[in-house]
Amino acid sequence: MLKFCRETALEQVAENHWQGHITPDWSIAGVPNGGYIMALGARALQAALPHSDPLTVSAHYLVPAQPGPVDCQVEVLRRGGSSSHGCVRLLQNGELKVLLVAVFTDLAKLQGESRINAARPDIKPYDDCVPLPLPDEFTFSRQVIQRVNPEQVQSLAGKPSGAGCLSGWTELADGATTDPLSLLLFADSFPPPVFSFYGPTGWVPTLELTVQVRGKPAPGPLQCHFETGYLTNGVLEEDGYLWDCDGHLVAISRQMAKFRLP
Amino acid sequence: MLKFCRETALEQVAENHWQGHITPDWSIAGVPNGGYIMALGARALQAALPHSDPLTVSAHYLVPAQPGPVDCQVEVLRRGGSSSHGCVRLLQNGELKVLLVAVFTDLAKLQGESRINAARPDIKPYDDCVPLPLPDEFTFSRQVIQRVNPEQVQSLAGKPSGAGCLSGWTELADGATTDPLSLLLFADSFPPPVFSFYGPTGWVPTLELTVQVRGKPAPGPLQCHFETGYLTNGVLEEDGYLWDCDGHLVAISRQMAKFRLP
């Protein structure tokens, strides 16, 4: 089993109760990445619900998770024909850290109209993008290949571009095929685009993150684009867009985070 | 008490348990509006939590609500110094209809950097916008004044513009001052912008809606803009932006909804 699957794997210990282990290998500045936590929690819902793919997952992050054991307590809210709803509480030492509410479905059975009404961001070819310059102590960077548009990389090296966005490519370093659960990880994987205003100022804690999954990705690296339009009184949204390497939209996300200058 | 306050008012019947009444006066095609339901549920959180303003509220709509009594069962998830977390279940006849998870805060105390990195949509002056042409049987339209950019109104009259957006002005018809809870209503108040592709096709059911509240609005009508960028296999997002009449951003929203041609 490859690293992402292994380190989000859960063991059922009772009805609606799973246990997992948050490893220290998906951390940014010592804090486990929110997308990693969301993917781990979603595995419990995947196990408990009759549908296997996330359609939309919302996470509220109450207290930062820590590496170590985690209890996932699932409540099945509704079982339907084409979709089902559930929530899962992630607790460590009895303390509620994260709450997820989600709709699961069978993505392959989605059908209906399609229409794109948004300008495609300018994502440079994979080989023209450059590796994200992240500190070695960010263990997350060892698990996820992240390549950014070359003209945006200066924002992360202390010369903010002012663009409000970061774009590029991403994939798991373990070579795992990108599955819908890994999209939850990738939706929170890039550095905050607010860094393009102020440089890499430090931790930008996510309060809430919702990921809409639109389809199963083709094998290969994902194209991604993250942007922040409105920073108001230290509160911002970060919108994410993920396409597979064939150019199909596979997920969009929006989060609320807090921003403080150091 | 004015109509919006009166018809979202709750009575506490036990610890963490409030009761309200969903009236038939906020319905679209017979279904109570999702923003109205969110505002009603948020009143229970406002009563239960130590902070009085919504900062971010996420709703999952499992089953359409109906006019009639509603039970609001609150769970306080975390009480913090500057913010608090809670969830509330809205049940009718014992059936879970809607689940809200929210962060509450004191909006007046938010402080930090502000930076806008988004083009301002072209919202015409109030008097240049025209009333939304909605059927008389949509009781919602009697409670909420809605004025739309004149060049967009054709989309709702069977001549789709293809623009993917709807913009204009909105306020409560009862003359109530716009408070942060009413922003939850307004975030789901305009017709779906997908109608600008296909015309008014019918109900576009919301699966999930998250509203980020950014500040208390100045008195007066709100400017609003709603857009859909990605409709894929019958699934779409709708992004909403609300400014007060002084031009300050007061809320942004994103929802996932299902779209079917008739």
Boltz contact constraints between the chains, C-beta under 6 A:
constraints:
  - contact:
      token1: [A, 56]
      token2: [B, 208]
      max_distance: 6.0
  - contact:
      token1: [A, 56]
      token2: [B, 256]
      max_distance: 6.0
  - contact:
      token1: [A, 58]
      token2: [B, 58]
      max_distance: 6.0
  - contact:
      token1: [A, 60]
      token2: [B, 101]
      max_distance: 6.0
  - contact:
      token1: [A, 62]
      token2: [B, 78]
      max_distance: 6.0
  - contact:
      token1: [A, 62]
      token2: [B, 85]
      max_distance: 6.0
  - contact:
      token1: [A, 78]
      token2: [B, 62]
      max_distance: 6.0
  - contact:
      token1: [A, 85]
      token2: [B, 62]
      max_distance: 6.0
  - contact:
      token1: [A, 101]
      token2: [B, 60]
      max_distance: 6.0
  - contact:
      token1: [A, 103]
      token2: [B, 207]
      max_distance: 6.0
  - contact:
      token1: [A, 110]
      token2: [B, 233]
      max_distance: 6.0
  - contact:
      token1: [A, 111]
      token2: [B, 233]
      max_distance: 6.0
  - contact:
      token1: [A, 112]
      token2: [B, 233]
      max_distance: 6.0
  - contact:
      token1: [A, 112]
      token2: [B, 234]
      max_distance: 6.0
  - contact:
      token1: [A, 113]
      token2: [B, 231]
      max_distance: 6.0
  - contact:
      token1: [A, 114]
      token2: [B, 231]
      max_distance: 6.0
  - contact:
      token1: [A, 114]
      token2: [B, 232]
      max_distance: 6.0
  - contact:
      token1: [A, 114]
      token2: [B, 233]
      max_distance: 6.0
  - contact:
      token1: [A, 115]
      token2: [B, 197]
      max_distance: 6.0
  - contact:
      token1: [A, 115]
      token2: [B, 231]
      max_distance: 6.0
  - contact:
      token1: [A, 117]
      token2: [B, 164]
      max_distance: 6.0
  - contact:
      token1: [A, 117]
      token2: [B, 229]
      max_distance: 6.0
  - contact:
      token1: [A, 118]
      token2: [B, 229]
      max_distance: 6.0
  - contact:
      token1: [A, 164]
      token2: [B, 117]
      max_distance: 6.0
  - contact:
      token1: [A, 197]
      token2: [B, 115]
      max_distance: 6.0
  - contact:
      token1: [A, 207]
      token2: [B, 103]
      max_distance: 6.0
  - contact:
      token1: [A, 208]
      token2: [B, 56]
      max_distance: 6.0
  - contact:
      token1: [A, 210]
      token2: [B, 210]
      max_distance: 6.0
  - contact:
      token1: [A, 212]
      token2: [B, 256]
      max_distance: 6.0
  - contact:
      token1: [A, 214]
      token2: [B, 232]
      max_distance: 6.0
  - contact:
      token1: [A, 229]
      token2: [B, 117]
      max_distance: 6.0
  - contact:
      token1: [A, 229]
      token2: [B, 118]
      max_distance: 6.0
  - contact:
      token1: [A, 230]
      token2: [B, 249]
      max_distance: 6.0
  - contact:
      token1: [A, 231]
      token2: [B, 113]
      max_distance: 6.0
  - contact:
      token1: [A, 231]
      token2: [B, 114]
      max_distance: 6.0
  - contact:
      token1: [A, 231]
      token2: [B, 115]
      max_distance: 6.0
  - contact:
      token1: [A, 232]
      token2: [B, 114]
      max_distance: 6.0
  - contact:
      token1: [A, 232]
      token2: [B, 214]
      max_distance: 6.0
  - contact:
      token1: [A, 232]
      token2: [B, 249]
      max_distance: 6.0
  - contact:
      token1: [A, 233]
      token2: [B, 110]
      max_distance: 6.0
  - contact:
      token1: [A, 233]
      token2: [B, 111]
      max_distance: 6.0
  - contact:
      token1: [A, 233]
      token2: [B, 112]
      max_distance: 6.0
  - contact:
      token1: [A, 233]
      token2: [B, 114]
      max_distance: 6.0
  - contact:
      token1: [A, 234]
      token2: [B, 112]
      max_distance: 6.0
  - contact:
      token1: [A, 237]
      token2: [B, 252]
      max_distance: 6.0
  - contact:
      token1: [A, 249]
      token2: [B, 230]
      max_distance: 6.0
  - contact:
      token1: [A, 249]
      token2: [B, 232]
      max_distance: 6.0
  - contact:
      token1: [A, 252]
      token2: [B, 237]
      max_distance: 6.0
  - contact:
      token1: [A, 254]
      token2: [B, 254]
      max_distance: 6.0
  - contact:
      token1: [A, 256]
      token2: [B, 56]
      max_distance: 6.0
  - contact:
      token1: [A, 256]
      token2: [B, 212]
      max_distance: 6.0
